[in-house]
Amino acid sequence: MGASQRSRLKARLRTMSSADLVDRARDRADTFRYAGHSTVAGRLRGAIVGTSAVRPQLGLAEANAIDGYVAVDELGNLERRFGLTRDTDGRITLRATAFPIATITRLADAGTALAALDLAGSLDVRERVAGLDALTDALEKLRG
């Protein structure tokens, strides 16, 4: 992204609410939930760009769940490699994205904003509020 694009993006972000940001970012990935054997957790975490580790920084308890991003063209491979079964109640959430995975990794490593964005779309009220609050704080800092 060039300097002028970054400038326009920052200007746009300064006028957005956290709810607006969540709405505009909704197409960043397709979200799938899975069930999988507990023995694959460590290896799976190493194969995705994880976002659940920052939950305590957002005021939430650590989760036993796995949540992260994977490139769209790698999703099927991960499903087969780790024996994942789609399950709407599963504790594994994979977000398949067409964005360059290196960009997603940089966003995840830069702080809590990506995880907050994910949480802000949660059906769990506590998670949604924690995500929206963190996004509101980040947007306020940008405005400051």
TORKOL-4160 file (C-alpha; in steps of 0.2 Angstrom, whole numbers, padded with zeros to 4 digits, m for minus):
144
<pt num="1" X="0000" Y="0000" Z="0000"/>
<pt num="2" X="0007" Y="0017" Z="m0005"/>
<pt num="3" X="0008" Y="0032" Z="0006"/>
<pt num="4" X="m0007" Y="0041" Z="m0002"/>
<pt num="5" X="m0018" Y="0025" Z="0000"/>
<pt num="6" X="m0012" Y="0024" Z="0019"/>
<pt num="7" X="m0016" Y="0042" Z="0021"/>
<pt num="8" X="m0034" Y="0040" Z="0014"/>
<pt num="9" X="m0037" Y="0024" Z="0024"/>
<pt num="10" X="m0032" Y="0033" Z="0040"/>
<pt num="11" X="m0043" Y="0048" Z="0036"/>
<pt num="12" X="m0058" Y="0036" Z="0033"/>
<pt num="13" X="m0054" Y="0026" Z="0049"/>
<pt num="14" X="m0054" Y="0043" Z="0059"/>
<pt num="15" X="m0073" Y="0045" Z="0054"/>
<pt num="16" X="m0078" Y="0027" Z="0058"/>
<pt num="17" X="m0086" Y="0019" Z="0073"/>
<pt num="18" X="m0081" Y="0002" Z="0078"/>
<pt num="19" X="m0098" Y="m0005" Z="0071"/>
<pt num="20" X="m0094" Y="0003" Z="0055"/>
<pt num="21" X="m0077" Y="m0005" Z="0054"/>
<pt num="22" X="m0084" Y="m0022" Z="0058"/>
<pt num="23" X="m0097" Y="m0020" Z="0044"/>
<pt num="24" X="m0084" Y="m0014" Z="0031"/>
<pt num="25" X="m0072" Y="m0028" Z="0036"/>
<pt num="26" X="m0085" Y="m0042" Z="0035"/>
<pt num="27" X="m0079" Y="m0049" Z="0019"/>
<pt num="28" X="m0061" Y="m0051" Z="0024"/>
<pt num="29" X="m0063" Y="m0070" Z="0026"/>
<pt num="30" X="m0075" Y="m0084" Z="0026"/>
<pt num="31" X="m0077" Y="m0092" Z="0043"/>
<pt num="32" X="m0079" Y="m0111" Z="0046"/>
<pt num="33" X="m0080" Y="m0120" Z="0062"/>
<pt num="34" X="m0073" Y="m0137" Z="0065"/>
<pt num="35" X="m0072" Y="m0152" Z="0077"/>
<pt num="36" X="m0056" Y="m0160" Z="0077"/>
<pt num="37" X="m0046" Y="m0172" Z="0088"/>
<pt num="38" X="m0038" Y="m0164" Z="0103"/>
<pt num="39" X="m0020" Y="m0170" Z="0099"/>
<pt num="40" X="m0020" Y="m0159" Z="0083"/>
<pt num="41" X="m0022" Y="m0143" Z="0092"/>
<pt num="42" X="m0003" Y="m0139" Z="0094"/>
<pt num="43" X="0001" Y="m0143" Z="0076"/>
<pt num="44" X="m0014" Y="m0134" Z="0069"/>
<pt num="45" X="m0010" Y="m0118" Z="0079"/>
<pt num="46" X="0007" Y="m0119" Z="0070"/>
<pt num="47" X="m0001" Y="m0120" Z="0053"/>
<pt num="48" X="m0012" Y="m0105" Z="0055"/>
<pt num="49" X="m0011" Y="m0086" Z="0059"/>
<pt num="50" X="m0019" Y="m0087" Z="0077"/>
<pt num="51" X="m0028" Y="m0074" Z="0085"/>
<pt num="52" X="m0035" Y="m0082" Z="0101"/>
<pt num="53" X="m0019" Y="m0079" Z="0111"/>
<pt num="54" X="m0023" Y="m0061" Z="0114"/>
<pt num="55" X="m0040" Y="m0064" Z="0122"/>
<pt num="56" X="m0033" Y="m0060" Z="0140"/>
<pt num="57" X="m0027" Y="m0043" Z="0133"/>
<pt num="58" X="m0045" Y="m0039" Z="0128"/>
<pt num="59" X="m0051" Y="m0044" Z="0145"/>
<pt num="60" X="m0057" Y="m0061" Z="0141"/>
<pt num="61" X="m0052" Y="m0078" Z="0148"/>
<pt num="62" X="m0040" Y="m0089" Z="0138"/>
<pt num="63" X="m0051" Y="m0100" Z="0127"/>
<pt num="64" X="m0048" Y="m0119" Z="0124"/>
<pt num="65" X="m0053" Y="m0115" Z="0106"/>
<pt num="66" X="m0042" Y="m0112" Z="0091"/>
<pt num="67" X="m0046" Y="m0097" Z="0081"/>
<pt num="68" X="m0036" Y="m0091" Z="0066"/>
<pt num="69" X="m0033" Y="m0087" Z="0048"/>
<pt num="70" X="m0028" Y="m0097" Z="0033"/>
<pt num="71" X="m0025" Y="m0094" Z="0015"/>
<pt num="72" X="m0041" Y="m0099" Z="0005"/>
<pt num="73" X="m0031" Y="m0111" Z="m0006"/>
<pt num="74" X="m0024" Y="m0120" Z="0010"/>
<pt num="75" X="m0041" Y="m0123" Z="0019"/>
<pt num="76" X="m0044" Y="m0140" Z="0010"/>
<pt num="77" X="m0027" Y="m0146" Z="0014"/>
<pt num="78" X="m0028" Y="m0142" Z="0032"/>
<pt num="79" X="m0045" Y="m0150" Z="0033"/>
<pt num="80" X="m0037" Y="m0166" Z="0026"/>
<pt num="81" X="m0021" Y="m0165" Z="0035"/>
<pt num="82" X="m0028" Y="m0163" Z="0052"/>
<pt num="83" X="m0044" Y="m0173" Z="0050"/>
<pt num="84" X="m0056" Y="m0158" Z="0053"/>
<pt num="85" X="m0074" Y="m0160" Z="0052"/>
<pt num="86" X="m0086" Y="m0145" Z="0049"/>
<pt num="87" X="m0096" Y="m0143" Z="0065"/>
<pt num="88" X="m0106" Y="m0127" Z="0069"/>
<pt num="89" X="m0102" Y="m0131" Z="0088"/>
<pt num="90" X="m0084" Y="m0135" Z="0085"/>
<pt num="91" X="m0070" Y="m0127" Z="0095"/>
<pt num="92" X="m0059" Y="m0124" Z="0080"/>
<pt num="93" X="m0063" Y="m0108" Z="0069"/>
<pt num="94" X="m0053" Y="m0105" Z="0053"/>
<pt num="95" X="m0055" Y="m0089" Z="0043"/>
<pt num="96" X="m0051" Y="m0092" Z="0025"/>
<pt num="97" X="m0044" Y="m0076" Z="0017"/>
<pt num="98" X="m0039" Y="m0071" Z="0000"/>
<pt num="99" X="m0028" Y="m0058" Z="0007"/>
<pt num="100" X="m0009" Y="m0061" Z="0007"/>
<pt num="101" X="m0006" Y="m0072" Z="0022"/>
<pt num="102" X="0010" Y="m0062" Z="0026"/>
<pt num="103" X="m0001" Y="m0046" Z="0028"/>
<pt num="104" X="m0013" Y="m0056" Z="0040"/>
<pt num="105" X="0002" Y="m0061" Z="0050"/>
<pt num="106" X="0008" Y="m0044" Z="0051"/>
<pt num="107" X="m0009" Y="m0038" Z="0057"/>
<pt num="108" X="m0010" Y="m0052" Z="0070"/>
<pt num="109" X="0008" Y="m0048" Z="0076"/>
<pt num="110" X="0005" Y="m0029" Z="0077"/>
<pt num="111" X="m0008" Y="m0030" Z="0092"/>
<pt num="112" X="m0025" Y="m0034" Z="0096"/>
<pt num="113" X="m0035" Y="m0026" Z="0082"/>
<pt num="114" X="m0037" Y="m0041" Z="0071"/>
<pt num="115" X="m0043" Y="m0052" Z="0085"/>
<pt num="116" X="m0054" Y="m0038" Z="0091"/>
<pt num="117" X="m0062" Y="m0037" Z="0074"/>
<pt num="118" X="m0065" Y="m0056" Z="0075"/>
<pt num="119" X="m0073" Y="m0055" Z="0092"/>
<pt num="120" X="m0084" Y="m0040" Z="0087"/>
<pt num="121" X="m0093" Y="m0052" Z="0075"/>
<pt num="122" X="m0096" Y="m0065" Z="0089"/>
<pt num="123" X="m0113" Y="m0071" Z="0094"/>
<pt num="124" X="m0107" Y="m0072" Z="0112"/>
<pt num="125" X="m0111" Y="m0055" Z="0120"/>
<pt num="126" X="m0095" Y="m0054" Z="0131"/>
<pt num="127" X="m0084" Y="m0057" Z="0116"/>
<pt num="128" X="m0093" Y="m0045" Z="0105"/>
<pt num="129" X="m0092" Y="m0031" Z="0118"/>
<pt num="130" X="m0074" Y="m0034" Z="0121"/>
<pt num="131" X="m0070" Y="m0033" Z="0103"/>
<pt num="132" X="m0081" Y="m0018" Z="0100"/>
<pt num="133" X="m0073" Y="m0009" Z="0115"/>
<pt num="134" X="m0055" Y="m0013" Z="0109"/>
<pt num="135" X="m0059" Y="m0007" Z="0091"/>
<pt num="136" X="m0067" Y="0009" Z="0099"/>
<pt num="137" X="m0051" Y="0012" Z="0109"/>
<pt num="138" X="m0040" Y="0009" Z="0094"/>
<pt num="139" X="m0050" Y="0021" Z="0083"/>
<pt num="140" X="m0049" Y="0034" Z="0097"/>
<pt num="141" X="m0030" Y="0033" Z="0098"/>
<pt num="142" X="m0030" Y="0035" Z="0079"/>
<pt num="143" X="m0040" Y="0051" Z="0081"/>
<pt num="144" X="m0030" Y="0057" Z="0095"/>
